[in-house]
């Protein structure tokens, strides 16, 4: 099941504009949707300088209700409403005196995302604050919730930039442009690594003044039980999103070729099988086998043989001839290196590939 990406860039159109938020959208739009999401495929919704908070709320609510992983990229500026002193994302028509009615209350993010499963939602934020909001953010202290709280189960990365020393120019969304530039390479590093790379790129500009945001989502205490419960209730996309989050955390903590990381990759391969996605399961098992071989494991190691055998089994269940041909070529190459214990396995792949060549 595809992931969902919401690209939101908003700032006032008049003299109150602090950042040219929409300038980052062409750079983000050049990134493949799957890379933006971290999922195999993704639906992308783009909002450029929206006028009405209710329109943004409608899109946010729809994105939050979609199954599978959700990634939200928000670029813009923060302002406080004068009555309740709550932060709002300023929209196109927002002025200092109309924030309460024309801006998007920040707590709407928390309210709309609160029912999503743990580990399934990630936000990247590049925000500029006006003087009042910057002071309010600096005054916020535990144990009260952060003014930019997006919910305990959601990962949040990014920065809030202070107000500019002068109002002669409009700032650029440097952090989000750095994120987009990194992603345009076609490879998406783990979220925390992506955040750190972006921060490093803008370090000379920010000069240590930015408020940096980096918080993982409360992965459940028993993640295997949480994944199993999601599968049993038919929430296959949610199960995969949680497993992907744990896989990413293991990458960071132990390395991509570690047993801890490969374990969760194997879990995702099984989840794809349970969801009826034989092609994704086959591709994931092939990736596991290749990673183990690259790490120096022998071709007759039980874990390597098991990964190739399971990829072979799932390959036989792929109904789309084009995808079967594509994965079959990779499987045949691996079978040449890992013949396994089943006699004639490589010959079976080659025969099936010849038959697939005759199909449309």
C-alpha positions in Angstrom: 0.0 0.0 0.0 1.4 3.4 -0.9 2.5 6.0 1.6 1.2 9.6 1.7 3.3 12.8 1.4 1.9 16.3 2.3 3.9 19.2 1.1 2.8 22.4 2.8 4.5 25.8 2.1 2.8 28.9 3.5 3.6 32.5 4.3 1.8 35.8 4.1 1.7 37.6 0.8 2.1 41.1 2.2 4.7 43.0 4.2 4.6 40.5 7.1 6.3 37.8 5.1 9.5 36.5 6.8 10.3 33.6 4.4 9.7 32.7 0.8 8.2 29.3 1.8 6.8 28.3 -1.6 10.3 28.6 -3.2 11.2 25.2 -1.9 8.3 23.4 -3.6 9.9 23.0 -7.0 12.9 21.4 -5.4 10.8 19.0 -3.4 8.6 18.3 -6.4 11.7 17.1 -8.3 12.2 14.3 -5.7 10.5 11.0 -6.6 7.4 10.4 -4.5 8.8 7.1 -3.1 11.9 8.9 -1.9 9.9 11.6 -0.3 7.9 9.0 1.6 10.3 6.3 2.2 7.7 3.8 1.0 7.7 1.8 -2.2 5.2 4.2 -3.8 3.5 7.3 -2.5 0.7 9.8 -3.2 1.8 13.4 -3.0 -0.4 16.3 -2.0 1.0 19.8 -2.5 -0.3 23.1 -0.9 1.4 26.3 -2.0 0.6 29.5 -0.2 -3.0 28.4 0.7 -5.5 31.0 1.6 -8.0 29.3 4.0 -7.1 27.4 7.2 -10.1 25.1 6.7 -8.9 24.1 3.2 -5.5 23.1 4.8 -7.3 21.2 7.6 -9.3 19.2 5.0 -6.1 18.1 3.2 -4.4 17.4 6.5 -7.4 15.3 7.7 -7.4 13.3 4.5 -3.7 12.6 4.7 -4.0 11.6 8.4 -6.8 9.1 7.5 -4.8 7.5 4.7 -3.3 4.0 5.5 0.4 3.5 5.4 3.3 5.8 6.3 2.7 9.6 6.3 5.4 12.2 5.8 4.6 15.8 6.2 6.9 18.6 5.0 6.0 22.0 6.4 7.7 25.3 5.4 6.5 28.7 6.6 6.4 31.1 9.5 4.9 31.1 13.0 2.8 33.8 14.6 0.9 34.0 17.9 -2.7 35.0 18.0 -3.2 38.0 20.3 -6.0 36.4 22.4 -4.8 33.0 23.4 -1.1 33.4 22.6 -1.1 30.1 20.6 1.2 29.5 17.7 -0.3 29.5 14.2 1.2 28.7 10.8 0.7 32.0 8.9 -1.2 31.6 5.6 -1.4 33.9 2.6 -3.9 36.3 4.1 -2.5 36.3 7.6 -1.6 39.6 9.3 -0.6 40.3 12.9 -4.2 41.3 13.8 -6.0 38.4 12.0 -3.8 35.4 12.9 -6.6 33.8 14.9 -8.9 33.7 11.9 -6.6 33.5 8.9 -3.8 31.3 10.3 -3.6 27.5 10.9 -3.6 26.7 14.6 -0.5 24.6 15.2 -2.4 22.3 17.6 -4.5 21.1 14.6 -1.5 19.1 13.6 -1.6 17.3 16.9 -5.3 16.8 16.9 -5.5 15.4 13.4 -2.4 13.1 13.8 -3.2 11.8 17.3 -5.1 8.6 16.1 -2.4 7.4 13.7 -0.4 4.3 14.8 2.9 4.8 16.6 5.9 5.1 14.2 3.8 5.7 11.1 4.1 9.5 10.9 7.1 11.8 10.4 7.2 15.6 10.1 10.0 17.7 8.7 9.7 21.4 9.6 11.4 24.5 8.4 9.8 27.4 10.3 10.6 31.1 10.8 9.3 32.8 13.9 8.3 36.4 14.4 9.7 38.2 17.5 6.7 37.4 19.8 6.6 33.7 18.8 10.4 33.3 19.2 10.2 34.7 22.7 7.3 32.3 23.5 9.2 29.3 22.2 12.2 30.3 24.3 10.1 30.6 27.4 8.5 27.1 27.0 9.9 24.7 29.6 9.0 21.2 30.7 6.9 19.6 32.1 4.3 21.4 30.0 3.9 20.3 26.3 6.0 22.0 23.7 4.1 24.8 21.8 5.0 22.8 18.6 3.9 19.4 20.0 2.7 17.2 17.2 1.8 14.2 19.3 3.8 11.7 21.3 3.7 8.9 18.6 5.0 11.1 15.7 8.6 11.8 14.8 9.5 15.5 14.3 12.7 16.9 12.7 13.6 20.4 11.6 14.4 23.8 12.8 12.8 27.1 13.9 14.7 30.1 12.8 14.7 33.4 14.8 13.3 36.6 13.4 15.7 38.3 11.0 17.8 41.2 12.3 16.2 43.5 9.7 13.0 43.4 7.6 14.7 44.5 4.4 14.8 41.0 2.9 12.8 37.7 3.0 14.6 34.6 4.2 15.0 31.4 2.3 13.9 28.0 3.6 17.5 26.8 3.8 16.8 23.7 5.9 14.0 22.3 3.7 16.0 23.1 0.6 18.9 21.1 2.1 16.6 18.2 2.8 15.2 18.3 -0.8 18.7 18.5 -2.3 19.8 15.4 -0.3 16.7 13.5 -1.4 17.2 14.4 -5.0 20.1 12.0 -5.1 17.5 9.3 -5.2 18.4 7.7 -1.9 16.7 8.5 1.4 18.9 8.1 4.4 17.2 7.3 7.8 15.3 10.3 9.1 17.7 11.3 11.9 20.6 11.0 9.5 18.7 13.1 6.9 18.1 15.7 9.5 21.7 15.9 10.6 23.0 16.2 7.1 20.6 19.1 6.4 21.6 20.8 9.7 25.3 20.4 8.7 24.7 22.0 5.3 23.0 25.1 6.8 25.3 25.4 9.8 27.3 28.5 8.5 24.0 30.3 7.8 22.2 29.5 11.0 25.3 30.2 13.1 23.9 28.2 16.0 20.9 30.4 16.5 18.2 28.1 15.2 16.0 26.0 17.5 16.6 22.5 16.3 13.8 19.9 16.4 14.7 16.2 16.6 12.3 13.8 18.3 11.6 10.2 17.4 8.0 8.9 17.8 7.2 6.1 21.5 7.7 2.9 19.7 5.7 0.4 21.7 7.4 -1.5 24.5 6.8 -4.8 22.7 7.2 -4.0 19.0 6.7 -7.5 17.8 3.3 -7.7 19.6 2.3 -4.3 18.1 3.2 -5.5 14.6 1.3 -8.8 15.1 -1.8 -7.0 16.5 -1.8 -4.7 13.5 -1.7 -7.7 11.1 -4.4 -9.6 12.9 -6.7 -6.6 12.6 -6.0 -6.2 8.9 -3.9 -3.1 9.2 -1.1 -4.3 7.0 0.1 -0.9 6.0 0.3 0.2 9.7 2.3 -2.9 10.6 4.8 -2.3 7.8 5.1 1.4 8.8 6.0 0.4 12.3 8.4 -2.3 11.1 10.0 0.3 8.8 10.5 2.7 11.7 12.2 -0.1 13.8 14.3 -1.1 10.8 15.5 2.5 10.4 16.3 2.9 14.1 18.3 -0.3 13.9 20.2 1.1 10.9 21.2 4.1 12.9 22.1 2.2 16.1 23.8 -0.8 14.6 24.4 -0.3 10.9 22.5 -1.4 7.8 24.1 -4.8 7.6 23.6 -5.6 11.3 21.5 -8.6 12.5 19.3 -6.1 14.3 18.5 -4.2 11.1 18.3 -7.3 8.9 15.8 -8.8 11.3 13.4 -6.0 10.7 14.0 -6.1 7.0 13.0 -9.8 7.1 9.9 -8.9 9.2 8.9 -6.5 6.4 9.4 -9.2 3.8 7.0 -11.5 5.8 4.5 -8.6 6.2 4.5 -8.1 2.5 3.7 -11.8 2.0 0.9 -11.6 4.6 -0.5 -8.6 2.8 -0.6 -10.5 -0.5 2.2 -8.5 -2.1 4.4 -11.2 -3.5 6.5 -8.9 -5.6 7.4 -6.7 -2.7 8.1 -9.7 -0.5 10.3 -11.2 -3.2 12.2 -8.0 -3.7 12.8 -7.6 0.1 14.1 -11.1 0.5 16.4 -10.6 -2.4 17.7 -7.4 -0.7 18.3 -9.4 2.5 20.2 -12.1 0.7 22.4 -9.5 -1.1 23.1 -7.6 2.1 24.2 -10.8 3.9 26.5 -11.8 1.0 27.9 -8.3 0.8 28.6 -8.4 4.5 30.8 -11.5 4.0 28.4 -14.3 4.9 29.0 -17.5 2.9 26.6 -18.7 0.2 25.8 -21.8 2.3 25.0 -19.9 5.5 21.5 -20.9 6.7 20.3 -17.2 6.8 21.5 -16.6 3.2 20.0 -19.8 1.9 16.7 -19.1 3.7 16.5 -15.6 2.2 17.0 -16.8 -1.4 14.6 -19.7 -0.9 11.9 -17.4 0.4 12.5 -15.0 -2.5 12.2 -17.9 -4.9 8.9 -19.0 -3.3 7.4 -15.5 -3.5 8.6 -15.0 -7.0 6.5 -18.0 -8.1 3.4 -16.2 -6.8 3.8 -12.9 -8.7 1.0 -12.5 -11.2 2.4 -9.6 -13.2 4.7 -11.0 -16.0 6.7 -7.8 -16.3 7.5 -7.7 -12.5 8.2 -11.4 -12.5 10.7 -11.0 -15.4 12.4 -8.1 -13.6 12.8 -9.9 -10.3 13.5 -13.2 -12.0 16.7 -11.8 -13.5 18.0 -10.8 -10.1 16.8 -14.1 -8.6 18.7 -16.1 -11.3 21.9 -14.2 -10.5 21.5 -15.0 -6.8 20.6 -18.6 -7.5 23.9 -18.9 -9.4 25.7 -17.9 -6.2 23.3 -19.6 -3.7 22.0 -22.8 -5.2 20.5 -23.9 -1.9 19.5 -27.4 -0.8 16.8 -27.9 -3.4 18.2 -29.6 -6.4 17.4 -27.9 -9.8 16.4 -24.6 -8.2 18.5 -22.5 -10.7 17.2 -24.5 -13.7 13.6 -23.9 -12.4 14.2 -20.1 -12.4 15.7 -20.2 -15.9 12.8 -22.3 -17.3 10.3 -19.9 -15.8 12.1 -16.9 -17.2 12.0 -18.3 -20.7 8.3 -18.8 -20.4 7.8 -15.3 -19.1 9.6 -13.9 -22.2 6.7 -15.2 -24.3 4.1 -13.5 -22.2 2.9 -9.9 -22.6 
